[in-house]
Amino acid sequence: MIRNKKKQRFNVLRADPEGIRDFFNSVGPWFYTWFFSLLGYRSSLRYLWRYHCARVKLREGMNILDAGIGTGFLTINLMREAPISLNITGLDFSPGMLVGLKRNLRQYDFEIRVQPLVGDMRQMPFPDGIFDLVMTSEAMEYLPDVWDGISECTRVLRPGGKFLFIATKNSFMGKLVAATWRNKVLDPTHVRHCMMRAGISQVAMVRFPWYFKHVDATVMALLGEKA
């Protein structure tokens, strides 16, 4: 009976955006950084960019969005590995997580290169086709329907722009992480279908380096281009 009650509360939280926001505001800024650093996910993103940076076709002055930026793992590692200086817009629905983001940015003197905004990735405050690269990591698992986030990311992406999608996948390791962070796990086939339905073509799996196999077993990374 107790186990069923806990499961019921867990499922309610996963479907409740306000509950999720409160959860991240209270524990996210410090626990998120600690947990994913311990897992090796934080450092894995640096090597992911090191191996695959050229695939997103970086150039001076390009407009980049990190949707669900959190404490900045994806953005900070991209800026560390990019051969050019980048400016990035970071959107997150949790003010608490943006506090952690600013702290992490200060460590690398990246504060002036990232513009943090509070907002919902299902209704982003940007016009159509404004970004050259849209990326998201460990964020869309918290949406009631992942389609809402993918379609909105596609809307603000210019034709020919790249879309990088990283999220917890439906695997044994993914479910372990989801049990800690109270998020959903996603099926790669369904995510790929949603991306193609939204207008993202040439969707390909992006692999982490071989020495981060446990990360590959936990998350999916898909890269595509807006048709």
N, C-alpha and C positions, 0 to 999 in steps of 0.2 A: 504493500500500500504506500509506504513512504517513498519507495523508488518511483512508483507511478506518479505521485504528486510532484516529485522533483522533475521528472520528464515533462509533465504538463507545464510547469513553470518555464522550463527551458524552451519548449516549443512556442509558448506565448511570447517570450522575449524575442525570439528570432523573428516573429511576425510583427513586432511592435517597434517602429522607428524611434519613438520617444524613449522607450526602455533601453534600446541599444545606445542611443546618444548619452543617456545618463551613465550607462555602464562604461563607455569610453571616456567620458569626462572625469569619472572618479578613479579608474584604474589604468586607463590607456596610456597616458603620457609617460609613466615610468615602467609599468609592467610589460607593455608592448615591446619597448626597446630591450629590456632584459630578456624576455622570453625568446624573441626571434634572433637576438644575438647568440644566445645559448644554443639554439637550434642550428645556427649556422646560416640562416636565411639572409641576414643582413650582409654578411661578407660574400655570400654567393651572388648577390646582385651586382657587386663590383666586377666579378669575373664574368658574369653574364654579359654585361656591357662591354667588357674587354674583348670578348670573343665575337659579339654580334653588333657592336656599335655601328659598323658600316652599313648594316642592313636597313637602318632607319634614315640614312642619307642626310646626316647633319650638315647644316650650313649656317653661316653667319646671319643673324637677324631673324631666324625662323621662330615661329610662334608655337610654344609647347605648352600643353596642359597635362598636369598630373591630377586625374580625377580620383578623389579619395586619397589624398596625399599622406594622411596620417602624420607620423613623425618624420617622414621624408626619406626613408630608405632608398626608394627607387630613384628619386630626384637627385639626392646627394651623390649616389654612386654614379649616376649618369654624368653629372658635372665633374666628378673626379676623373672619369675615364675619357671624356670627350676631348678631341684634339683642338677644339675651339671653345671660346667662352659662350655660354648659353644663359638665356633668361627664361624662367619658367613660371607659369601660373599654377598655383596649387589650390585645389578646392577640397574642402572637407566639411562634413556636417557637424563635427564635434569641435567646439572651441578648445576643449581640453587637449585634444590631440595636436592642435596648432600651437599650443604652448610648448609641447614637446618638440615640435618641428623647429620652432625658433631657437630653442636651446641647442638642438643638433646642428642647425645652420651656423650658429656662432662658432662652433668648434672648427669649422673650415673656412670662416670668413665668407660665407655664401649668402649672408642675410640680404644684401642689396640686389642679389640676382634672382630671388624668389619672391613672388607676390602671393601671400596666403589670403584666401578668401573663405568665408563661411558660407556654405550653400549645399543644396541637395543635388546630387548628380542626376536625378531624374528630371529636374527642371533647372538647368544651368543658366545663369544670367549672362549668356553670350549669344551673339548673333550667329546665323548659319555660316558654316564654312570658314571660320576665322583661324583655326589652328592647322599647323602643318604636321604636327605629331600629337596624338592623344594617347596617353598611357594610363594604366590603372593597375594597382597591385593590392591584393588582399582587401578588397573593398566591396565588390559587387555581391559577395556571398551574403551580405547583410540586407540586400534588397528583397522585398517580397517577390519580385519577378525580375530576373536578370535581364530580360528583354528590355525593360524600361531604361536601364543604364546603358546598355549597348546601343540602342537606337538613339539615345540622346548624345552619346559620345560621337556617333556617326554624323549626327546633324551638325555639330559644331566643327567637324573635320572637313577641310577642303578636299575637293576631288583630287586624287593622286596622293593625298596625305596618308601617313602610316598610323595604324592603330595597334598598340601592344596591350594585350589582355593577360594578366596573371591573376590566378585565383586558386583557392584550395579545391582539389579535385576529389572525386568520389573514389578514394582508395583507403587502404588500412591506415596509412600514415596521415592522410588527410582527415580521416575521422577522428584520430587522436588529437590533432590540432583543433578541430572543430569542437571537440568536447571541452577544451579549455577556453576557447574564445567565443563559444555560443553562436557560431556561424553555421551556415549551410555548407554542404559539399556539392560541387557542380560536376556534371557529366561533360567531358570534353566534346563529345559528339553533339550534344544539345547546344553548347556554347558556340561551336563552329557553325551550326545551323542558324543560330540567332545572328551571328556576325554576317553571314552571307545574305540572310533575309534583309538585314539592315542596309546592305549595299557595300559590304566589305568583300573584296575579292582576293584571290591568291593567298588564302589563309593557310599558314604553315606553322607547324610545331617548332618552337625554339627550345633547344636543349641546354641545360646547364652543363658545365664541364664535368667530366667523368668523376672527379673527386667530390662532387656534390650530388651523388646519386640519390641520397636520402631526400634532397630537396626536390629532385625530379619526381620522386615517389610521392611527394606531398602536394605539389602544386602543378598546374598546367601553365604553360606560357605559349600564347598564340599570337602571331604577327600577321597582319593583313594590310591591304591598301584599299582606300575608298575608290570605287569605280568612277 
